[in-house]
Amino acid sequence: MHCHQGRFLRIDFPMTQGSFAMWPALTRDQALRMPANVLYVVKENGALIMARKPHDPGGFGHVDLARGEKVIAAGEAKVLWGTVKYIDNASGHYLPNADAAAGAAVKAFRNHGFQVSDERYINKIFDFKSKKWVKK
C-alpha cells in the first residue's frame, strides 16, 4: 500500500490459492497469552491476522498472511501478554507508510483486545545500504 496525495493505493497480489506459503496464523487468544514478535496484516474489513515472525526470512510473509488480499496496514509488532510494545510498517510487499496505516494498525490491535497506545507505532523505511528497516 502506498500513499499518494493523501490517498491509499491498495496493492493486490493476484495469486492462485496454491501459491501462498503455509502461514501459521495465531488465534487472538494465543497472541494475548504469549510474548511474541509477530508479522501482522489488517485487512480492509479491519480483521487482524498475525503469525510469529519467521526465523527464516524466506519462510512466509505479509502476502501469505493476507492470502493475497488487499490490506490497509501491514508490518511487524512485539506483543507481551496482551500489551503491544511496538507496531511498525516493515512490510516489503505492501510498503505502508502513511498516518492512516498507523491508525488502522493501532485500531485493529485495540479492537482485538490488545493494550496499545498511539505512541507505540513506529514509522520505518527500508535502508537499502544496510538492508534493514530503520526508524524514519
N, CA, C and O atoms as a DFTB+ gen file, in Angstrom:
544 C
 N C O
     1  1       0.852      -1.150       0.000
     2  2       0.000       0.000       0.000
     3  2       0.902       1.218       0.000
     4  3       1.855       1.287       0.775
     5  1       0.617       2.147      -0.837
     6  2       1.371       3.383      -0.915
     7  2       0.417       4.550      -0.719
     8  3      -0.759       4.465      -1.071
     9  1       0.920       5.623      -0.164
    10  2       0.120       6.825      -0.009
    11  2       0.475       7.758      -1.156
    12  3       1.651       8.007      -1.420
    13  1      -0.522       8.261      -1.822
    14  2      -0.308       9.178      -2.925
    15  2      -1.295      10.314      -2.778
    16  3      -2.502      10.108      -2.900
    17  1      -0.799      11.502      -2.520
    18  2      -1.637      12.680      -2.342
    19  2      -2.731      12.446      -1.302
    20  3      -3.888      12.818      -1.503
    21  1      -2.337      11.812      -0.168
    22  2      -3.278      11.604       0.923
    23  2      -4.248      10.449       0.720
    24  3      -5.124      10.227       1.556
    25  1      -4.109       9.720      -0.362
    26  2      -4.998       8.582      -0.621
    27  2      -4.176       7.306      -0.641
    28  3      -2.972       7.332      -0.897
    29  1      -4.825       6.208      -0.374
    30  2      -4.133       4.938      -0.385
    31  2      -4.344       4.230      -1.698
    32  3      -5.451       4.177      -2.233
    33  1      -3.271       3.694      -2.198
    34  2      -3.339       2.807      -3.348
    35  2      -3.168       1.412      -2.784
    36  3      -2.070       1.041      -2.370
    37  1      -4.215       0.651      -2.761
    38  2      -4.136      -0.691      -2.188
    39  2      -3.578      -1.634      -3.241
    40  3      -4.047      -1.677      -4.379
    41  1      -2.581      -2.376      -2.839
    42  2      -1.923      -3.279      -3.767
    43  2      -2.474      -4.672      -3.567
    44  3      -2.523      -5.174      -2.445
    45  1      -2.880      -5.282      -4.634
    46  2      -3.394      -6.636      -4.600
    47  2      -2.381      -7.530      -5.293
    48  3      -1.819      -7.153      -6.321
    49  1      -2.148      -8.690      -4.749
    50  2      -1.243      -9.652      -5.345
    51  2      -2.072     -10.836      -5.811
    52  3      -2.296     -11.771      -5.042
    53  1      -2.535     -10.815      -7.065
    54  2      -3.377     -11.907      -7.538
    55  2      -2.562     -13.183      -7.709
    56  3      -1.790     -13.320      -8.657
    57  1      -2.742     -14.094      -6.794
    58  2      -2.034     -15.366      -6.844
    59  2      -3.067     -16.473      -6.745
    60  3      -4.171     -16.262      -6.244
    61  1      -2.712     -17.628      -7.214
    62  2      -3.609     -18.759      -7.076
    63  2      -3.530     -19.273      -5.652
    64  3      -2.546     -19.025      -4.954
    65  1      -4.547     -19.980      -5.221
    66  2      -4.573     -20.479      -3.843
    67  2      -3.330     -21.293      -3.512
    68  3      -2.841     -21.227      -2.384
    69  1      -2.812     -22.052      -4.459
    70  2      -1.671     -22.916      -4.190
    71  2      -0.346     -22.180      -4.104
    72  3       0.665     -22.792      -3.760
    73  1      -0.316     -20.895      -4.405
    74  2       0.962     -20.198      -4.439
    75  2       1.318     -19.521      -3.115
    76  3       2.379     -18.904      -3.027
    77  1       0.485     -19.610      -2.095
    78  2       0.776     -18.997      -0.812
    79  2       1.548     -19.963       0.069
    80  3       1.291     -21.166       0.063
    81  1       2.497     -19.427       0.826
    82  2       3.212     -20.243       1.798
    83  2       2.255     -20.593       2.927
    84  3       1.286     -19.876       3.180
    85  1       2.533     -21.690       3.594
    86  2       1.726     -22.040       4.757
    87  2       1.992     -21.004       5.838
    88  3       3.145     -20.758       6.190
    89  1       0.959     -20.408       6.356
    90  2       1.103     -19.353       7.356
    91  2       0.477     -19.816       8.652
    92  3      -0.740     -19.976       8.738
    93  1       1.296     -20.031       9.653
    94  2       0.782     -20.487      10.946
    95  2       0.196     -19.321      11.738
    96  3       0.818     -18.828      12.679
    97  1      -0.993     -18.888      11.356
    98  2      -1.618     -17.729      11.994
    99  2      -1.939     -18.034      13.452
   100  3      -2.355     -19.138      13.804
   101  1      -1.733     -17.020      14.287
   102  2      -2.066     -17.128      15.708
   103  2      -3.527     -16.767      15.907
   104  3      -4.045     -15.865      15.250
   105  1      -4.184     -17.466      16.804
   106  2      -5.520     -17.044      17.189
   107  2      -5.377     -15.840      18.110
   108  3      -4.304     -15.598      18.663
   109  1      -6.438     -15.103      18.271
   110  2      -6.440     -13.945      19.172
   111  2      -6.025     -14.369      20.574
   112  3      -5.200     -13.706      21.202
   113  1      -6.589     -15.471      21.072
   114  2      -6.277     -15.931      22.421
   115  2      -4.813     -16.336      22.558
   116  3      -4.186     -16.050      23.579
   117  1      -4.258     -17.001      21.536
   118  2      -2.837     -17.351      21.593
   119  2      -1.982     -16.093      21.687
   120  3      -1.068     -16.020      22.508
   121  1      -2.273     -15.115      20.857
   122  2      -1.469     -13.883      20.825
   123  2      -1.585     -13.094      22.119
   124  3      -0.620     -12.462      22.547
   125  1      -2.755     -13.122      22.745
   126  2      -2.945     -12.386      24.008
   127  2      -2.226     -13.050      25.176
   128  3      -1.947     -12.400      26.183
   129  1      -1.926     -14.337      25.050
   130  2      -1.361     -15.089      26.173
   131  2       0.113     -15.428      26.021
   132  3       0.603     -16.338      26.690
   133  1       0.821     -14.731      25.170
   134  2       2.212     -15.088      24.957
   135  2       3.059     -13.871      24.624
   136  3       2.544     -12.851      24.167
   137  1       4.350     -13.983      24.854
   138  2       5.249     -12.970      24.309
   139  2       5.662     -13.415      22.915
   140  3       6.031     -14.574      22.722
   141  1       5.608     -12.520      21.946
   142  2       5.976     -12.916      20.588
   143  2       6.293     -11.706      19.728
   144  3       5.717     -10.631      19.896
   145  1       7.218     -11.905      18.810
   146  2       7.438     -10.973      17.718
   147  2       6.619     -11.508      16.562
   148  3       6.776     -12.663      16.166
   149  1       5.743     -10.673      16.016
   150  2       4.805     -11.157      15.012
   151  2       4.855     -10.316      13.736
   152  3       5.247      -9.149      13.746
   153  1       4.444     -10.948      12.646
   154  2       4.075     -10.245      11.431
   155  2       2.574     -10.051      11.533
   156  3       1.878     -10.893      12.100
   157  1       2.065      -8.951      10.991
   158  2       0.621      -8.735      11.018
   159  2       0.166      -8.081       9.723
   160  3       0.937      -7.416       9.030
   161  1      -1.099      -8.289       9.420
   162  2      -1.783      -7.538       8.366
   163  2      -3.149      -7.154       8.906
   164  3      -3.735      -7.868       9.719
   165  1      -3.643      -6.022       8.445
   166  2      -5.003      -5.599       8.747
   167  2      -5.724      -5.537       7.408
   168  3      -5.384      -4.739       6.535
   169  1      -6.725      -6.396       7.265
   170  2      -7.492      -6.421       6.019
   171  2      -8.433      -5.226       5.953
   172  3      -8.633      -4.529       6.947
   173  1      -9.002      -4.996       4.792
   174  2      -9.890      -3.852       4.594
   175  2     -11.082      -3.862       5.535
   176  3     -11.610      -2.801       5.869
   177  1     -11.518      -5.045       5.972
   178  2     -12.653      -5.133       6.884
   179  2     -12.241      -4.972       8.360
   180  3     -13.077      -5.109       9.253
   181  1     -10.954      -4.683       8.614
   182  2     -10.473      -4.498       9.976
   183  2      -9.951      -5.751      10.640
   184  3      -9.468      -5.697      11.772
   185  1     -10.039      -6.884       9.953
   186  2      -9.556      -8.138      10.526
   187  2      -8.043      -8.077      10.701
   188  3      -7.315      -7.660       9.800
   189  1      -7.587      -8.499      11.869
   190  2      -6.168      -8.542      12.195
   191  2      -5.710      -9.990      12.108
   192  3      -6.278     -10.868      12.758
   193  1      -4.690     -10.235      11.310
   194  2      -4.126     -11.582      11.190
   195  2      -2.662     -11.483      11.583
   196  3      -1.928     -10.631      11.082
   197  1      -2.239     -12.373      12.494
   198  2      -0.870     -12.367      12.999
   199  2      -0.274     -13.758      12.919
   200  3      -0.984     -14.763      12.964
   201  1       1.038     -13.796      12.799
   202  2       1.785     -15.051      12.886
   203  2       3.133     -14.725      13.505
   204  3       3.644     -13.615      13.357
   205  1       3.698     -15.691      14.191
   206  2       5.040     -15.479      14.742
   207  2       5.982     -15.105      13.607
   208  3       5.901     -15.665      12.514
   209  1       6.860     -14.172      13.865
   210  2       7.839     -13.755      12.868
   211  2       8.753     -14.953      12.575
   212  3       9.318     -15.546      13.495
   213  1       8.894     -15.302      11.296
   214  2       9.715     -16.481      10.976
   215  2      11.198     -16.202      11.185
   216  3      11.669     -15.082      10.987
   217  1      11.921     -17.237      11.588
   218  2      13.375     -17.115      11.728
   219  2      14.026     -17.100      10.351
   220  3      15.061     -16.467      10.146
   221  1      13.405     -17.807       9.412
   222  2      13.893     -17.857       8.042
   223  2      13.249     -16.717       7.265
   224  3      12.033     -16.732       7.070
   225  1      14.027     -15.716       6.808
   226  2      13.436     -14.572       6.107
   227  2      12.595     -14.959       4.895
   228  3      11.711     -14.199       4.499
   229  1      12.845     -16.106       4.305
   230  2      12.067     -16.531       3.147
   231  2      10.920     -17.454       3.497
   232  3      10.273     -18.002       2.605
   233  1      10.655     -17.636       4.789
   234  2       9.642     -18.596       5.220
   235  2       8.241     -18.266       4.741
   236  3       7.628     -19.063       4.030
   237  1       7.737     -17.133       5.110
   238  2       6.441     -16.642       4.661
   239  2       6.421     -15.156       4.947
   240  3       7.299     -14.635       5.636
   241  1       5.423     -14.477       4.419
   242  2       5.391     -13.038       4.610
   243  2       3.988     -12.489       4.677
   244  3       3.014     -13.227       4.825
   245  1       3.902     -11.171       4.564
   246  2       2.626     -10.478       4.696
   247  2       1.622     -10.880       3.630
   248  3       0.430     -10.982       3.919
   249  1       2.072     -11.108       2.416
   250  2       1.168     -11.515       1.342
   251  2       0.556     -12.873       1.678
   252  3      -0.617     -13.116       1.394
   253  1       1.352     -13.756       2.284
   254  2       0.834     -15.063       2.690
   255  2      -0.220     -14.911       3.783
   256  3      -1.258     -15.571       3.741
   257  1       0.045     -14.041       4.764
   258  2      -0.928     -13.814       5.833
   259  2      -2.246     -13.278       5.272
   260  3      -3.327     -13.687       5.698
   261  1      -2.141     -12.364       4.316
   262  2      -3.334     -11.749       3.730
   263  2      -3.957     -12.630       2.651
   264  3      -5.015     -12.299       2.117
   265  1      -3.317     -13.733       2.331
   266  2      -3.780     -14.637       1.266
   267  2      -3.928     -13.872      -0.049
   268  3      -4.802     -14.173      -0.862
   269  1      -3.053     -12.871      -0.242
   270  2      -3.054     -12.102      -1.476
   271  2      -4.112     -11.025      -1.548
   272  3      -4.215     -10.321      -2.552
   273  1      -4.908     -10.885      -0.486
   274  2      -5.976      -9.885      -0.485
   275  2      -5.425      -8.503      -0.163
   276  3      -4.299      -8.371       0.315
   277  1      -6.216      -7.484      -0.426
   278  2      -5.837      -6.109      -0.147
   279  2      -5.797      -5.879       1.365
   280  3      -6.576      -6.463       2.118
   281  1      -4.873      -5.017       1.791
   282  2      -4.750      -4.694       3.209
   283  2      -4.695      -3.177       3.389
   284  3      -4.402      -2.436       2.451
   285  1      -4.981      -2.733       4.612
   286  2      -4.871      -1.310       4.914
   287  2      -3.687      -1.022       5.832
   288  3      -3.333       0.139       6.036
   289  1      -3.070      -2.070       6.389
   290  2      -1.864      -1.922       7.191
   291  2      -1.153      -3.273       7.238
   292  3      -1.784      -4.327       7.154
   293  1       0.170      -3.219       7.372
   294  2       0.966      -4.442       7.479
   295  2       2.304      -4.072       8.087
   296  3       2.782      -2.948       7.929
   297  1       2.903      -5.021       8.781
   298  2       4.208      -4.773       9.372
   299  2       4.566      -5.818      10.404
   300  3       4.166      -6.979      10.311
   301  1       5.333      -5.378      11.395
   302  2       5.755      -6.248      12.478
   303  2       5.340      -5.631      13.805
   304  3       5.140      -4.420      13.906
   305  1       5.216      -6.472      14.816
   306  2       4.852      -5.991      16.150
   307  2       5.479      -6.896      17.199
   308  3       5.813      -8.051      16.932
   309  1       5.630      -6.350      18.384
   310  2       6.057      -7.151      19.537
   311  2       4.946      -7.069      20.557
   312  3       4.560      -5.982      20.988
   313  1       4.431      -8.232      20.942
   314  2       3.356      -8.287      21.928
   315  2       3.813      -9.099      23.134
   316  3       4.447     -10.145      22.998
   317  1       3.477      -8.594      24.311
   318  2       3.803      -9.286      25.554
   319  2       2.536      -9.431      26.372
   320  3       2.079      -8.475      27.000
   321  1       1.972     -10.623      26.364
   322  2       0.806     -10.949      27.174
   323  2      -0.285      -9.886      27.075
   324  3      -0.790      -9.399      28.086
   325  1      -0.633      -9.539      25.854
   326  2      -1.742      -8.624      25.633
   327  2      -1.375      -7.158      25.523
   328  3      -2.225      -6.331      25.194
   329  1      -0.130      -6.824      25.792
   330  2       0.327      -5.445      25.665
   331  2       1.247      -5.335      24.458
   332  3       2.181      -6.122      24.305
   333  1       0.981      -4.362      23.610
   334  2       1.798      -4.156      22.419
   335  2       2.952      -3.229      22.779
   336  3       2.733      -2.097      23.210
   337  1       4.171      -3.706      22.602
   338  2       5.362      -2.901      22.885
   339  2       5.685      -1.989      21.705
   340  3       6.126      -0.855      21.895
   341  1       5.466      -2.484      20.483
   342  2       5.592      -1.631      19.300
   343  2       4.852      -2.261      18.137
   344  3       4.637      -3.472      18.087
   345  1       4.473      -1.416      17.217
   346  2       3.910      -1.817      15.926
   347  2       4.669      -0.999      14.891
   348  3       4.935       0.183      15.108
   349  1       5.018      -1.618      13.770
   350  2       5.655      -0.841      12.716
   351  2       5.051      -1.179      11.359
   352  3       4.093      -1.947      11.265
   353  1       5.613      -0.608      10.331
   354  2       5.115      -0.789       8.970
   355  2       6.139      -1.515       8.100
   356  3       6.172      -1.306       6.887
   357  1       6.971      -2.361       8.700
   358  2       8.022      -3.067       7.966
   359  2       7.435      -4.208       7.144
   360  3       7.443      -5.364       7.568
   361  1       6.932      -3.870       5.976
   362  2       6.387      -4.859       5.050
   363  2       6.924      -4.550       3.660
   364  3       6.572      -3.533       3.062
   365  1       7.763      -5.416       3.160
   366  2       8.368      -5.204       1.855
   367  2       7.411      -5.347       0.696
   368  3       7.670      -4.814      -0.383
   369  1       6.304      -6.058       0.890
   370  2       5.335      -6.221      -0.190
   371  2       4.338      -5.073      -0.244
   372  3       4.068      -4.530      -1.315
   373  1       3.798      -4.708       0.896
   374  2       2.735      -3.700       0.914
   375  2       3.265      -2.276       1.099
   376  3       2.621      -1.327       0.653
   377  1       4.409      -2.104       1.739
   378  2       5.034      -0.805       1.937
   379  2       4.093       0.277       2.475
   380  3       4.023       1.362       1.898
   381  1       3.369       0.009       3.564
   382  2       2.506       1.051       4.128
   383  2       3.356       2.144       4.762
   384  3       4.320       1.845       5.468
   385  1       3.012       3.402       4.520
   386  2       3.864       4.467       5.049
   387  2       3.117       5.731       5.439
   388  3       3.753       6.764       5.649
   389  1       1.817       5.696       5.544
   390  2       1.062       6.912       5.854
   391  2       0.417       6.822       7.229
   392  3       0.317       5.745       7.817
   393  1      -0.022       7.984       7.735
   394  2      -0.672       8.035       9.042
   395  2      -1.906       7.150       9.113
   396  3      -2.203       6.595      10.171
   397  1      -2.624       7.009       8.018
   398  2      -3.830       6.176       8.021
   399  2      -3.482       4.718       8.303
   400  3      -4.251       4.017       8.962
   401  1      -2.328       4.251       7.810
   402  2      -1.905       2.876       8.090
   403  2      -1.615       2.721       9.579
   404  3      -1.953       1.699      10.176
   405  1      -0.989       3.734      10.180
   406  2      -0.713       3.693      11.618
   407  2      -2.019       3.624      12.399
   408  3      -2.159       2.801      13.303
   409  1      -2.966       4.476      12.057
   410  2      -4.254       4.478      12.741
   411  2      -4.995       3.169      12.593
   412  3      -5.597       2.680      13.549
   413  1      -4.955       2.597      11.401
   414  2      -5.637       1.320      11.152
   415  2      -5.004       0.197      11.962
   416  3      -5.709      -0.659      12.496
   417  1      -3.667       0.198      12.058
   418  2      -2.978      -0.851      12.807
   419  2      -3.287      -0.756      14.294
   420  3      -3.631      -1.756      14.925
   421  1      -3.167       0.437      14.852
   422  2      -3.436       0.627      16.282
   423  2      -4.889       0.252      16.593
   424  3      -5.156      -0.440      17.575
   425  1      -5.818       0.707      15.763
   426  2      -7.230       0.405      15.977
   427  2      -7.492      -1.097      15.917
   428  3      -8.237      -1.629      16.740
   429  1      -6.886      -1.782      14.952
   430  2      -7.108      -3.230      14.817
   431  2      -6.595      -3.982      16.043
   432  3      -7.274      -4.876      16.550
   433  1      -5.403      -3.627      16.523
   434  2      -4.885      -4.298      17.719
   435  2      -5.796      -4.029      18.918
   436  3      -6.083      -4.942      19.692
   437  1      -6.247      -2.797      19.075
   438  2      -7.171      -2.475      20.184
   439  2      -8.474      -3.262      20.053
   440  3      -8.960      -3.832      21.030
   441  1      -9.033      -3.292      18.850
   442  2     -10.301      -3.993      18.633
   443  2     -10.194      -5.487      18.892
   444  3     -11.203      -6.151      19.128
   445  1      -8.993      -6.012      18.849
   446  2      -8.788      -7.434      19.092
   447  2      -8.313      -7.713      20.516
   448  3      -7.844      -8.813      20.812
   449  1      -8.433      -6.718      21.400
   450  2      -8.183      -6.939      22.816
   451  2      -6.804      -6.594      23.329
   452  3      -6.505      -6.845      24.496
   453  1      -5.957      -6.026      22.492
   454  2      -4.613      -5.666      22.926
   455  2      -4.592      -4.265      23.518
   456  3      -5.367      -3.396      23.118
   457  1      -3.701      -4.058      24.470
   458  2      -3.470      -2.728      25.021
   459  2      -2.357      -2.090      24.203
   460  3      -1.250      -2.622      24.126
   461  1      -2.656      -0.944      23.590
   462  2      -1.651      -0.276      22.766
   463  2      -1.932       1.217      22.733
   464  3      -3.077       1.644      22.590
   465  1      -0.882       1.998      22.865
   466  2      -1.038       3.448      22.762
   467  2      -0.591       3.887      21.372
   468  3       0.175       3.192      20.704
   469  1      -1.075       5.036      20.950
   470  2      -0.716       5.571      19.635
   471  2       0.798       5.733      19.493
   472  3       1.335       5.584      18.395
   473  1       1.482       6.033      20.581
   474  2       2.923       6.274      20.545
   475  2       3.724       5.015      20.267
   476  3       4.923       5.095      20.001
   477  1       3.097       3.875      20.322
   478  2       3.803       2.604      20.100
   479  2       4.007       2.291      18.623
   480  3       4.695       1.326      18.289
   481  1       3.419       3.094      17.728
   482  2       3.585       2.863      16.294
   483  2       4.867       3.530      15.824
   484  3       5.091       4.713      16.080
   485  1       5.709       2.765      15.134
   486  2       6.975       3.268      14.622
   487  2       6.916       3.255      13.099
   488  3       6.753       2.200      12.486
   489  1       7.050       4.426      12.495
   490  2       7.090       4.510      11.039
   491  2       8.513       4.223      10.586
   492  3       9.445       4.921      10.987
   493  1       8.686       3.203       9.755
   494  2      10.013       2.799       9.302
   495  2      10.131       2.908       7.788
   496  3       9.136       2.946       7.063
   497  1      11.373       2.958       7.339
   498  2      11.684       2.892       5.916
   499  2      12.772       1.842       5.731
   500  3      13.519       1.535       6.660
   501  1      12.850       1.298       4.525
   502  2      13.889       0.305       4.251
   503  2      15.137       1.015       3.765
   504  3      15.101       1.761       2.787
   505  1      16.253       0.774       4.465
   506  2      17.540       1.348       4.085
   507  2      18.267       0.327       3.214
   508  3      18.711      -0.715       3.697
   509  1      18.381       0.638       1.935
   510  2      18.975      -0.304       1.001
   511  2      20.471      -0.501       1.244
   512  3      21.024      -1.544       0.896
   513  1      21.116       0.483       1.831
   514  2      22.555       0.369       2.110
   515  2      22.804      -0.686       3.189
   516  3      23.645      -1.567       3.015
   517  1      22.072      -0.595       4.303
   518  2      22.257      -1.561       5.388
   519  2      21.372      -2.804       5.227
   520  3      21.547      -3.797       5.933
   521  1      20.426      -2.732       4.294
   522  2      19.475      -3.814       4.033
   523  2      18.650      -4.137       5.283
   524  3      18.394      -5.297       5.606
   525  1      18.242      -3.055       5.978
   526  2      17.424      -3.195       7.186
   527  2      16.342      -2.136       7.207
   528  3      16.458      -1.089       6.570
   529  1      15.276      -2.430       7.960
   530  2      14.245      -1.427       8.228
   531  2      14.743      -0.535       9.338
   532  3      15.213      -1.028      10.364
   533  1      14.650       0.771       9.156
   534  2      15.110       1.736      10.149
   535  2      14.002       2.734      10.437
   536  3      13.135       2.982       9.599
   537  1      14.045       3.299      11.632
   538  2      13.070       4.301      12.031
   539  2      13.190       5.510      11.118
   540  3      14.291       5.990      10.846
   541  1      12.051       5.994      10.650
   542  2      12.037       7.140       9.732
   543  2      12.335       8.417      10.450
   544  3      12.363       9.481       9.831
